[in-house]
Structures are given as C-alpha cells and as structure tokens.
Amino acid sequence: MGLGKFFKSLLGDAIGDGQPAPAEPVTYKGFSIEAAPINEDGKYRTAGFISGELDGETRRIRFIRADQNADLGTAVNHAITKAQQIIDEQGNDLLKKTQL
C-alpha cells in the first residue's frame, strides 16, 4: 500500500466540504454508478450519481435516498445496490431527469 493510500485509510477520503469523495465508478447494464454517500452527523445517507448516454450526450443524474448507514463502506455498497435497482426499474428513462 502506498503512503497516500495509507493516510487516506487513516484520515478518510473526504473532500473540502467534509463529505466523502465519490467511490470509483461501477459499470452496470451500460450505466456508470458513482456511490457518493452524504455524511450527516456521523451517519451516511445513501446517495450517488448514475451516468449514461442519451441521444449522443452523456448525462449524470444525482440520486439521494432516505436510507442511512453507520459506516462509509456499507453506505457505498448500499448506494450501488440502490442505483442498480433504479436502473432496473427506470432504464434509459432515468436519463431524462435532472435528479432522482
């Protein structure tokens, strides 16, 4: 493990506003999913981004759910699962929206 990764594991991978940085994208059924849980008083709200192509244009849609998790790892996994569920339910129609 490199020094940078070591310090990130100790200090967290937060961005300037105290929120965790989005996780590495996951590909699912032609869409890209970025888990980006929101830190709210030590709990993590399920949130992230779903990207895909619509009419030759790449669209990136944010989703936020009421679900909360106690730790970041569980929140990331939960956000990916929720995004997959959204994709399964809405397909390409979700890219016509600005936020879910």
PEDAGI-V272750 format. One line per field, one symbol per residue. ss: DSSP state (@ for helix, = for strand, . for the rest). A space follows every 50 residues. Layout:
ss=???
//
This chain:
ss=..@@@@@@@@@..=.....=.....===..=====..===..======== ====..=============..@@@@@@@@@@@@@@@@@@@@@@@@@..=.
//
